Amino acid sequence: MRSAEPAGKASFEGGERRPDGLSFPWPEIQLAQSGGGSDLSSLAKGLFGTIEFRSSNLEAFPQWLRVLDELERLDELIRLCDEENECLNNRFSAWRARVNSLENRHPRAQMDELNRFINEIMPYLEDSRVYGRSDYWAAPQEFLRHSGDCEDYAILKYASLKELGFPEEDMRIVVLEDTLREVPHAVLAVDYEDETFILDNNFSVVLNDDELPQYAPQYSVNATHRWVHISPSSVE
């Protein structure tokens, strides 16, 4: 992942830039910090132990909105492949076979096997090489045709688990900074039975978010909401 949805390393589309190099496309943090002595450090911890601010306005994320539209078009491609054996390509066919084979499995097994399968079948390629752009969020049908980078793995896993019955409100695409490698990255986070599981193209196993202290989330999105994340230490 050369960059997340907004162009530039650890930057955001729109919004005001903070002194630490991050910018946010909505004002919730500024409002909370100026809210008459609000103590942000007392707020309940969210994903990766961060303080979260949620909004239902997704307008700041046009690439994600385009992907959501493409997910609706994916349904017809799935029908053609599953019912008429008219599959987009061999990778699409293999993906369909694996998803269908997991229909009656336990949710933990579904997460584990999908994460491992997608990581193994899809080669990692930078957006600039595949799409001629520094950053591009690919819908599953695009990713399976051309490949892509970390957020594209997360999006395909999101679509796969959605089809298997995982509620969209329990899943998020998370854009973060890997503080060990000092690079931007993206993963899929799934809430299941009071735990948050991370499906990551860097790991063949599914881990809990508290097992990945090197990950500093910046923002996350799903079909209905977006979140901005700040470290509790930044407001102490």
Backbone as CSV, one residue per row, in Angstrom:
resi,resn,N_x,N_y,N_z,CA_x,CA_y,CA_z,C_x,C_y,C_z
1,MET,0.844,-1.190,0.000,0.000,0.000,0.000,0.876,1.235,0.000
2,ARG,0.956,1.871,-1.120,1.757,3.084,-1.194,1.106,4.201,-0.416
3,SER,-0.198,4.274,-0.466,-0.953,5.217,0.348,-2.340,4.676,0.533
4,ALA,-3.069,5.244,1.489,-4.439,4.827,1.704,-5.335,5.566,0.735
5,GLU,-6.658,5.529,0.961,-7.558,6.123,-0.019,-7.158,7.537,-0.381
6,PRO,-6.972,8.462,0.571,-6.497,9.771,0.203,-5.041,9.717,-0.210
7,ALA,-4.650,10.539,-1.166,-3.296,10.478,-1.693,-2.283,10.920,-0.655
8,GLY,-1.117,10.267,-0.671,-0.029,10.657,0.209,0.070,9.787,1.432
9,LYS,1.263,9.552,1.884,1.486,8.686,3.033,0.818,9.247,4.275
10,ALA,-0.018,8.419,4.891,-0.701,8.759,6.134,-1.388,10.109,6.052
11,SER,-2.009,10.385,4.920,-2.741,11.635,4.760,-4.190,11.326,4.467
12,PHE,-5.037,12.356,4.505,-6.465,12.158,4.385,-7.023,13.121,3.353
13,GLU,-8.084,12.665,2.683,-8.704,13.463,1.642,-9.564,14.535,2.292
14,GLY,-9.221,15.794,2.058,-9.965,16.874,2.666,-9.547,17.086,4.105
15,GLY,-10.208,18.024,4.764,-9.957,18.233,6.181,-8.748,19.104,6.432
16,GLU,-8.509,19.398,7.702,-7.400,20.242,8.111,-6.235,19.384,8.570
17,ARG,-5.034,19.821,8.256,-3.848,19.060,8.621,-3.422,19.419,10.044
18,ARG,-3.154,18.397,10.832,-2.677,18.598,12.185,-1.168,18.683,12.205
19,PRO,-0.590,19.216,13.279,0.871,19.327,13.344,1.597,17.992,13.242
20,ASP,0.937,16.881,13.598,1.620,15.592,13.535,1.600,14.993,12.131
21,GLY,1.085,15.723,11.159,1.099,15.251,9.779,-0.178,14.565,9.361
22,LEU,-1.104,14.327,10.296,-2.379,13.708,9.948,-3.432,14.794,9.777
23,SER,-4.366,14.540,8.907,-5.505,15.450,8.774,-6.772,14.640,8.743
24,PHE,-7.872,15.241,9.152,-9.123,14.521,9.268,-10.202,15.234,8.452
25,PRO,-11.021,14.491,7.719,-12.010,15.110,6.846,-13.304,15.479,7.555
26,TRP,-13.335,15.518,8.864,-14.521,15.961,9.599,-14.075,16.551,10.929
27,PRO,-14.929,17.368,11.562,-14.485,18.189,12.707,-14.763,17.604,14.076
28,GLU,-15.138,16.325,14.200,-15.546,15.800,15.491,-14.475,15.951,16.566
29,ILE,-13.215,15.686,16.193,-12.150,15.770,17.197,-11.973,17.199,17.685
30,GLN,-11.948,18.157,16.740,-11.799,19.552,17.147,-12.931,19.978,18.071
31,LEU,-14.164,19.533,17.751,-15.299,19.894,18.586,-15.171,19.277,19.973
32,ALA,-14.761,18.015,20.018,-14.639,17.341,21.314,-13.543,17.965,22.157
33,GLN,-12.430,18.308,21.516,-11.313,18.865,22.263,-11.610,20.263,22.782
34,SER,-12.532,20.968,22.117,-12.861,22.331,22.556,-14.187,22.364,23.300
35,GLY,-14.673,21.197,23.716,-16.014,21.098,24.306,-16.059,21.358,25.790
36,GLY,-15.543,22.467,26.215,-15.685,22.837,27.624,-14.970,21.919,28.574
37,GLY,-13.727,21.581,28.264,-12.951,20.752,29.171,-13.192,19.279,29.006
38,SER,-13.666,18.853,27.825,-13.895,17.426,27.602,-12.611,16.642,27.810
39,ASP,-12.700,15.566,28.553,-11.541,14.716,28.811,-11.592,13.531,27.856
40,LEU,-10.918,13.653,26.709,-10.968,12.597,25.709,-10.340,11.316,26.227
41,SER,-9.355,11.411,27.102,-8.670,10.213,27.581,-9.591,9.316,28.404
42,SER,-10.746,9.855,28.854,-11.682,9.060,29.644,-12.664,8.290,28.776
43,LEU,-12.648,8.515,27.465,-13.584,7.842,26.580,-13.242,6.361,26.458
44,ALA,-14.266,5.569,26.171,-14.074,4.131,25.999,-13.135,3.874,24.826
45,LYS,-12.277,2.880,24.994,-11.309,2.563,23.947,-11.968,1.725,22.872
46,GLY,-11.549,1.965,21.636,-12.098,1.253,20.508,-11.041,0.394,19.828
47,LEU,-11.089,0.364,18.518,-10.216,-0.477,17.718,-8.746,-0.194,18.004
48,PHE,-7.965,-1.250,18.238,-6.548,-1.145,18.570,-6.314,-0.258,19.794
49,GLY,-7.302,-0.174,20.679,-7.161,0.608,21.899,-7.231,2.103,21.703
50,THR,-7.683,2.563,20.534,-7.737,3.994,20.262,-9.045,4.606,20.732
51,ILE,-9.066,5.922,20.766,-10.303,6.673,20.958,-10.916,6.886,19.582
52,GLU,-12.207,6.588,19.447,-12.870,6.630,18.150,-13.941,7.717,18.104
53,PHE,-14.077,8.302,16.912,-15.174,9.221,16.641,-15.872,8.742,15.378
54,ARG,-17.182,8.564,15.459,-17.942,7.965,14.364,-18.831,8.993,13.685
55,SER,-18.978,8.836,12.377,-19.880,9.664,11.597,-20.534,8.797,10.528
56,SER,-21.746,9.159,10.127,-22.426,8.435,9.062,-22.214,9.085,7.701
57,ASN,-21.462,10.168,7.652,-21.214,10.872,6.398,-19.987,10.281,5.705
58,LEU,-20.197,9.633,4.572,-19.106,9.001,3.830,-18.645,9.815,2.622
59,GLU,-19.112,11.040,2.492,-18.817,11.827,1.293,-17.333,12.104,1.115
60,ALA,-16.577,12.076,2.185,-15.138,12.357,2.093,-14.358,11.187,1.511
61,PHE,-15.043,10.071,1.213,-14.362,8.872,0.743,-14.943,8.387,-0.576
62,PRO,-14.731,9.140,-1.655,-15.341,8.768,-2.939,-14.864,7.425,-3.479
63,GLN,-13.627,7.056,-3.214,-13.171,5.757,-3.701,-13.925,4.625,-3.004
64,TRP,-14.166,4.762,-1.720,-14.910,3.742,-0.994,-16.370,3.707,-1.469
65,LEU,-16.964,4.862,-1.726,-18.329,4.892,-2.239,-18.416,4.216,-3.602
66,ARG,-17.400,4.411,-4.427,-17.386,3.728,-5.729,-17.298,2.225,-5.544
67,VAL,-16.462,1.770,-4.597,-16.356,0.333,-4.323,-17.699,-0.218,-3.863
68,LEU,-18.413,0.504,-3.001,-19.719,0.037,-2.542,-20.688,-0.120,-3.711
69,ASP,-20.638,0.803,-4.667,-21.467,0.663,-5.873,-21.073,-0.570,-6.672
70,GLU,-19.776,-0.802,-6.789,-19.297,-1.953,-7.553,-19.656,-3.270,-6.868
71,LEU,-19.779,-3.260,-5.546,-20.181,-4.482,-4.844,-21.581,-4.915,-5.259
72,GLU,-22.441,-3.961,-5.587,-23.777,-4.307,-6.069,-23.686,-4.970,-7.447
73,ARG,-22.790,-4.483,-8.284,-22.611,-5.082,-9.614,-21.937,-6.448,-9.527
74,LEU,-21.203,-6.676,-8.456,-20.535,-7.963,-8.271,-21.537,-9.106,-8.181
75,ASP,-22.720,-8.835,-7.667,-23.721,-9.886,-7.486,-24.022,-10.607,-8.797
76,GLU,-24.121,-9.878,-9.897,-24.416,-10.513,-11.177,-23.241,-11.351,-11.664
77,LEU,-22.027,-10.904,-11.431,-20.854,-11.699,-11.802,-20.796,-12.990,-10.993
78,ILE,-21.165,-12.915,-9.731,-21.213,-14.110,-8.889,-22.270,-15.083,-9.418
79,ARG,-23.444,-14.561,-9.765,-24.505,-15.429,-10.289,-24.057,-16.125,-11.570
80,LEU,-23.435,-15.389,-12.477,-22.978,-15.984,-13.735,-21.950,-17.082,-13.496
81,CYS,-21.078,-16.860,-12.530,-20.035,-17.847,-12.245,-20.616,-19.071,-11.547
82,ASP,-21.456,-18.842,-10.537,-21.980,-19.949,-9.739,-23.025,-20.770,-10.495
83,GLU,-23.888,-20.099,-11.272,-25.014,-20.789,-11.887,-24.762,-21.194,-13.336
84,GLU,-23.960,-20.425,-14.057,-23.779,-20.692,-15.482,-22.327,-21.009,-15.840
85,ASN,-21.477,-21.049,-14.814,-20.056,-21.358,-15.016,-19.382,-20.384,-15.984
86,GLU,-19.867,-19.146,-15.985,-19.258,-18.086,-16.794,-18.513,-17.160,-15.841
87,CYS,-17.292,-17.549,-15.531,-16.517,-16.840,-14.515,-15.568,-15.842,-15.154
88,LEU,-15.298,-14.798,-14.436,-14.461,-13.718,-14.936,-13.088,-14.217,-15.354
89,ASN,-12.482,-15.066,-14.544,-11.192,-15.689,-14.848,-10.991,-16.842,-13.862
90,ASN,-9.838,-17.487,-13.932,-9.589,-18.635,-13.065,-9.546,-18.253,-11.595
91,ARG,-8.996,-17.077,-11.286,-8.947,-16.656,-9.888,-10.351,-16.402,-9.350
92,PHE,-11.203,-15.795,-10.171,-12.581,-15.556,-9.764,-13.277,-16.885,-9.499
93,SER,-13.064,-17.860,-10.363,-13.657,-19.182,-10.201,-13.171,-19.853,-8.923
94,ALA,-11.873,-19.748,-8.654,-11.316,-20.347,-7.439,-11.862,-19.661,-6.191
95,TRP,-12.008,-18.351,-6.252,-12.588,-17.609,-5.123,-14.018,-18.058,-4.857
96,ARG,-14.810,-18.208,-5.942,-16.185,-18.646,-5.760,-16.248,-20.046,-5.138
97,ALA,-15.401,-20.922,-5.595,-15.395,-22.283,-5.049,-15.062,-22.267,-3.566
98,ARG,-14.096,-21.436,-3.167,-13.721,-21.405,-1.758,-14.829,-20.789,-0.902
99,VAL,-15.413,-19.690,-1.346,-16.494,-19.083,-0.570,-17.653,-20.063,-0.420
100,ASN,-18.042,-20.724,-1.495,-19.155,-21.674,-1.430,-18.847,-22.845,-0.509
101,SER,-17.582,-23.244,-0.457,-17.205,-24.380,0.399,-17.266,-24.038,1.877
102,LEU,-17.297,-22.743,2.192,-17.270,-22.306,3.587,-18.653,-21.958,4.138
103,GLU,-19.685,-22.162,3.356,-21.013,-21.692,3.747,-21.458,-22.200,5.110
104,ASN,-21.221,-23.432,5.434,-21.725,-24.015,6.678,-20.656,-24.184,7.750
105,ARG,-19.535,-23.516,7.583,-18.460,-23.618,8.555,-18.664,-22.620,9.688
106,HIS,-17.945,-22.851,10.795,-17.981,-21.923,11.921,-17.387,-20.579,11.492
107,PRO,-17.928,-19.459,11.987,-17.407,-18.141,11.586,-15.902,-17.977,11.772
108,ARG,-15.327,-18.533,12.840,-13.890,-18.419,13.021,-13.145,-19.151,11.899
109,ALA,-13.641,-20.325,11.519,-13.019,-21.067,10.420,-13.190,-20.313,9.116
110,GLN,-14.325,-19.674,8.920,-14.537,-18.888,7.710,-13.515,-17.759,7.609
111,MET,-13.304,-17.047,8.710,-12.316,-15.966,8.708,-10.916,-16.500,8.444
112,ASP,-10.548,-17.546,9.167,-9.198,-18.099,9.048,-8.913,-18.567,7.621
113,GLU,-9.832,-19.340,7.060,-9.578,-19.940,5.750,-9.641,-18.917,4.632
114,LEU,-10.559,-17.969,4.729,-10.620,-16.923,3.699,-9.368,-16.056,3.730
115,ASN,-8.942,-15.679,4.923,-7.739,-14.855,5.026,-6.539,-15.553,4.396
116,ARG,-6.353,-16.813,4.741,-5.218,-17.571,4.212,-5.336,-17.763,2.697
117,PHE,-6.520,-18.121,2.227,-6.728,-18.380,0.806,-6.471,-17.134,-0.036
118,ILE,-7.057,-16.021,0.353,-6.908,-14.793,-0.441,-5.460,-14.310,-0.416
119,ASN,-4.802,-14.428,0.727,-3.391,-14.037,0.794,-2.540,-14.886,-0.138
120,GLU,-2.879,-16.177,-0.248,-2.066,-17.083,-1.063,-2.342,-16.947,-2.553
121,ILE,-3.600,-16.728,-2.929,-3.955,-16.751,-4.342,-3.659,-15.427,-5.050
122,MET,-3.613,-14.333,-4.298,-3.479,-13.014,-4.915,-2.070,-12.453,-4.746
123,PRO,-1.401,-12.144,-5.840,-0.083,-11.496,-5.734,-0.237,-10.027,-5.349
124,TYR,0.694,-9.553,-4.552,0.678,-8.142,-4.142,1.334,-7.298,-5.217
125,LEU,0.618,-6.288,-5.705,1.162,-5.370,-6.703,0.781,-3.944,-6.323
126,GLU,1.721,-3.028,-6.452,1.456,-1.625,-6.146,0.439,-1.041,-7.130
127,ASP,-0.391,-0.119,-6.626,-1.393,0.521,-7.473,-0.771,1.220,-8.684
128,SER,0.383,1.826,-8.488,1.017,2.544,-9.592,1.359,1.611,-10.746
129,ARG,1.680,0.378,-10.421,2.003,-0.605,-11.455,0.750,-1.141,-12.134
130,VAL,-0.303,-1.347,-11.359,-1.507,-1.981,-11.902,-2.452,-0.966,-12.527
131,TYR,-2.670,0.132,-11.839,-3.695,1.084,-12.260,-3.133,2.422,-12.736
132,GLY,-1.806,2.577,-12.661,-1.205,3.825,-13.114,-1.518,4.998,-12.209
133,ARG,-1.866,4.723,-10.953,-2.182,5.773,-9.988,-1.475,5.464,-8.689
134,SER,-1.165,6.490,-7.919,-0.473,6.266,-6.649,-1.359,5.543,-5.648
135,ASP,-2.679,5.683,-5.798,-3.594,4.999,-4.896,-4.900,4.722,-5.612
136,TYR,-5.388,3.490,-5.495,-6.645,3.095,-6.120,-7.267,1.991,-5.297
137,TRP,-8.538,2.177,-4.891,-9.252,1.153,-4.149,-10.012,0.305,-5.150
138,ALA,-9.639,-0.959,-5.269,-10.207,-1.848,-6.281,-11.385,-2.632,-5.716
139,ALA,-12.461,-2.704,-6.490,-13.562,-3.604,-6.164,-13.093,-5.043,-6.337
140,PRO,-13.769,-6.008,-5.724,-13.324,-7.407,-5.832,-13.125,-7.891,-7.253
141,GLN,-14.030,-7.534,-8.164,-13.887,-8.001,-9.544,-12.654,-7.399,-10.220
142,GLU,-12.267,-6.184,-9.825,-11.052,-5.575,-10.356,-9.821,-6.226,-9.753
143,PHE,-9.864,-6.440,-8.450,-8.735,-7.065,-7.760,-8.479,-8.472,-8.287
144,LEU,-9.543,-9.248,-8.466,-9.385,-10.611,-8.950,-8.909,-10.660,-10.401
145,ARG,-9.157,-9.605,-11.126,-8.677,-9.538,-12.512,-7.235,-9.049,-12.587
146,HIS,-6.906,-8.021,-11.805,-5.614,-7.346,-11.983,-4.662,-7.484,-10.796
147,SER,-5.155,-7.854,-9.625,-4.446,-7.830,-8.355,-4.378,-6.394,-7.830
148,GLY,-3.592,-6.165,-6.764,-3.551,-4.849,-6.148,-2.777,-4.901,-4.846
149,ASP,-3.076,-3.939,-3.951,-2.319,-3.881,-2.703,-3.227,-4.065,-1.493
150,CYS,-2.773,-3.647,-0.313,-3.349,-4.139,0.940,-4.825,-3.820,1.124
151,GLU,-5.271,-2.608,0.761,-6.692,-2.332,0.960,-7.565,-3.183,0.040
152,ASP,-6.992,-3.613,-1.097,-7.753,-4.444,-2.027,-7.958,-5.860,-1.470
153,TYR,-6.959,-6.390,-0.766,-7.134,-7.653,-0.044,-8.258,-7.490,0.985
154,ALA,-8.224,-6.395,1.733,-9.218,-6.175,2.788,-10.617,-6.067,2.199
155,ILE,-10.751,-5.410,1.058,-12.062,-5.245,0.435,-12.618,-6.586,-0.037
156,LEU,-11.778,-7.422,-0.636,-12.239,-8.742,-1.077,-12.660,-9.595,0.123
157,LYS,-11.927,-9.513,1.213,-12.300,-10.259,2.416,-13.616,-9.732,2.985
158,TYR,-13.806,-8.418,2.959,-15.058,-7.792,3.404,-16.226,-8.340,2.596
159,ALA,-16.090,-8.345,1.260,-17.165,-8.830,0.395,-17.436,-10.315,0.625
160,SER,-16.388,-11.093,0.837,-16.530,-12.532,1.033,-17.274,-12.841,2.325
161,LEU,-16.890,-12.177,3.416,-17.539,-12.431,4.696,-18.967,-11.903,4.709
162,LYS,-19.198,-10.800,4.017,-20.567,-10.297,3.887,-21.448,-11.354,3.233
163,GLU,-20.967,-11.972,2.170,-21.734,-13.012,1.487,-21.995,-14.205,2.401
164,LEU,-21.058,-14.496,3.294,-21.205,-15.629,4.210,-22.076,-15.296,5.419
165,GLY,-22.581,-14.071,5.476,-23.528,-13.722,6.520,-23.007,-12.840,7.631
166,PHE,-21.761,-12.389,7.547,-21.247,-11.468,8.550,-21.924,-10.104,8.371
167,PRO,-22.475,-9.517,9.422,-23.113,-8.202,9.288,-22.082,-7.130,8.914
168,GLU,-22.476,-6.263,8.003,-21.542,-5.206,7.600,-21.207,-4.278,8.752
169,GLU,-22.138,-4.119,9.688,-21.851,-3.229,10.814,-20.779,-3.796,11.739
170,ASP,-20.444,-5.076,11.580,-19.395,-5.689,12.390,-18.043,-5.725,11.682
171,MET,-17.963,-5.114,10.506,-16.711,-5.135,9.741,-16.295,-3.717,9.364
172,ARG,-14.972,-3.528,9.253,-14.448,-2.230,8.822,-13.163,-2.433,8.006
173,ILE,-13.010,-1.634,6.988,-11.709,-1.473,6.345,-10.952,-0.453,7.176
174,VAL,-9.770,-0.818,7.642,-9.002,0.046,8.547,-7.719,0.499,7.860
175,VAL,-7.553,1.796,7.753,-6.324,2.378,7.221,-5.470,2.798,8.411
176,LEU,-4.229,2.350,8.419,-3.392,2.520,9.604,-1.940,2.756,9.228
177,GLU,-1.151,3.015,10.229,0.291,3.117,10.076,0.936,1.935,10.795
178,ASP,1.757,1.193,10.066,2.558,0.135,10.683,3.795,0.818,11.253
179,THR,3.829,0.987,12.560,4.889,1.783,13.176,6.222,1.054,13.215
180,LEU,6.227,-0.262,13.035,7.488,-0.994,12.975,8.151,-0.813,11.615
181,ARG,7.369,-0.932,10.563,7.914,-0.797,9.213,7.865,0.637,8.709
182,GLU,7.131,1.490,9.453,6.974,2.902,9.093,6.395,3.040,7.683
183,VAL,5.311,2.307,7.444,4.612,2.375,6.159,3.113,2.403,6.411
184,PRO,2.339,3.015,5.513,0.882,2.924,5.612,0.427,1.528,5.232
185,HIS,-0.696,1.118,5.773,-1.184,-0.247,5.557,-2.700,-0.232,5.717
186,ALA,-3.365,-1.317,5.307,-4.812,-1.451,5.488,-5.148,-2.904,5.774
187,VAL,-6.146,-3.108,6.623,-6.565,-4.454,7.025,-8.084,-4.470,7.132
188,LEU,-8.636,-5.667,7.313,-10.052,-5.814,7.631,-10.183,-6.162,9.106
189,ALA,-11.008,-5.418,9.823,-11.318,-5.709,11.219,-12.731,-6.267,11.299
190,VAL,-12.898,-7.348,12.059,-14.194,-8.007,12.206,-14.494,-8.184,13.690
191,ASP,-15.624,-7.645,14.131,-16.073,-7.846,15.504,-16.885,-9.133,15.562
192,TYR,-16.460,-10.034,16.450,-17.177,-11.304,16.599,-17.045,-11.784,18.033
193,GLU,-18.192,-11.986,18.681,-18.248,-12.483,20.057,-17.326,-11.699,20.991
194,ASP,-17.508,-10.369,20.987,-16.805,-9.462,21.901,-15.294,-9.406,21.675
195,GLU,-14.846,-9.849,20.519,-13.444,-9.714,20.145,-13.357,-9.064,18.775
196,THR,-12.212,-8.456,18.508,-11.983,-7.864,17.192,-10.849,-8.608,16.520
197,PHE,-11.157,-9.217,15.380,-10.200,-10.018,14.641,-9.702,-9.237,13.426
198,ILE,-8.414,-9.400,13.135,-7.774,-8.660,12.050,-7.365,-9.631,10.949
199,LEU,-7.921,-9.411,9.762,-7.554,-10.171,8.567,-6.578,-9.306,7.784
200,ASP,-5.364,-9.788,7.625,-4.239,-8.969,7.184,-3.469,-9.722,6.105
201,ASN,-3.154,-9.061,5.020,-2.389,-9.743,3.961,-0.940,-9.996,4.372
202,ASN,-0.509,-9.440,5.501,0.842,-9.702,6.004,0.931,-10.962,6.860
203,PHE,-0.223,-11.505,7.288,-0.230,-12.649,8.189,-1.205,-13.707,7.678
204,SER,-0.758,-14.956,7.663,-1.642,-16.039,7.235,-2.632,-16.411,8.329
205,VAL,-2.336,-16.054,9.580,-3.255,-16.321,10.689,-4.040,-15.057,11.015
206,VAL,-5.249,-15.259,11.531,-6.083,-14.143,11.968,-5.754,-13.836,13.420
207,LEU,-5.430,-12.582,13.697,-5.024,-12.162,15.037,-6.053,-11.225,15.646
208,ASN,-6.012,-11.088,16.965,-6.805,-10.069,17.645,-6.130,-8.719,17.494
209,ASP,-6.920,-7.661,17.570,-6.322,-6.339,17.424,-5.326,-6.033,18.531
210,ASP,-5.529,-6.603,19.732,-4.590,-6.324,20.824,-3.277,-7.095,20.700
211,GLU,-3.168,-7.958,19.686,-1.918,-8.657,19.419,-1.053,-7.899,18.411
212,LEU,-1.514,-6.733,17.983,-0.811,-5.977,16.951,-0.570,-4.544,17.423
213,PRO,0.236,-4.379,18.468,0.444,-3.035,19.015,1.176,-2.098,18.074
214,GLN,1.808,-2.658,17.030,2.513,-1.809,16.071,1.566,-1.095,15.114
215,TYR,0.289,-1.443,15.130,-0.672,-0.854,14.208,-1.358,0.356,14.850
216,ALA,-1.227,1.502,14.212,-1.848,2.741,14.686,-2.916,3.153,13.681
217,PRO,-4.184,2.826,13.941,-5.241,3.148,12.972,-5.451,4.647,12.847
218,GLN,-5.756,5.062,11.634,-6.012,6.465,11.361,-7.489,6.706,11.058
219,TYR,-8.042,5.887,10.172,-9.478,5.931,9.979,-9.961,4.561,9.535
220,SER,-11.268,4.335,9.673,-11.872,3.077,9.253,-13.256,3.366,8.687
221,VAL,-13.716,2.471,7.802,-14.997,2.680,7.126,-15.709,1.352,6.937
222,ASN,-17.037,1.423,6.893,-17.832,0.311,6.385,-18.961,0.902,5.552
223,ALA,-20.003,0.144,5.285,-21.037,0.601,4.363,-21.868,1.752,4.904
224,THR,-21.859,1.946,6.214,-22.736,2.954,6.811,-22.027,4.032,7.629
225,HIS,-20.786,3.787,8.048,-20.119,4.726,8.935,-18.632,4.853,8.616
226,ARG,-18.062,5.912,9.158,-16.617,6.119,9.150,-16.205,6.467,10.576
227,TRP,-14.974,6.143,10.884,-14.421,6.441,12.208,-13.061,7.111,12.030
228,VAL,-12.754,8.027,12.906,-11.400,8.537,13.012,-10.857,8.050,14.343
229,HIS,-9.570,7.758,14.374,-8.937,7.168,15.554,-7.799,8.054,16.038
230,ILE,-7.722,8.221,17.343,-6.570,8.911,17.918,-6.053,8.091,19.090
231,SER,-4.756,8.172,19.317,-4.140,7.443,20.413,-4.497,8.077,21.746
232,PRO,-4.842,7.288,22.764,-5.113,7.877,24.088,-3.941,8.695,24.608
233,SER,-2.713,8.291,24.257,-1.540,9.023,24.747,-1.461,10.430,24.195
234,SER,-2.113,10.673,23.056,-2.032,12.002,22.450,-2.922,13.012,23.145
235,VAL,-3.805,12.564,24.045,-4.700,13.500,24.717,-4.517,13.475,26.228
236,GLU,-3.514,12.724,26.697,-3.281,12.662,28.144,-2.605,13.940,28.625
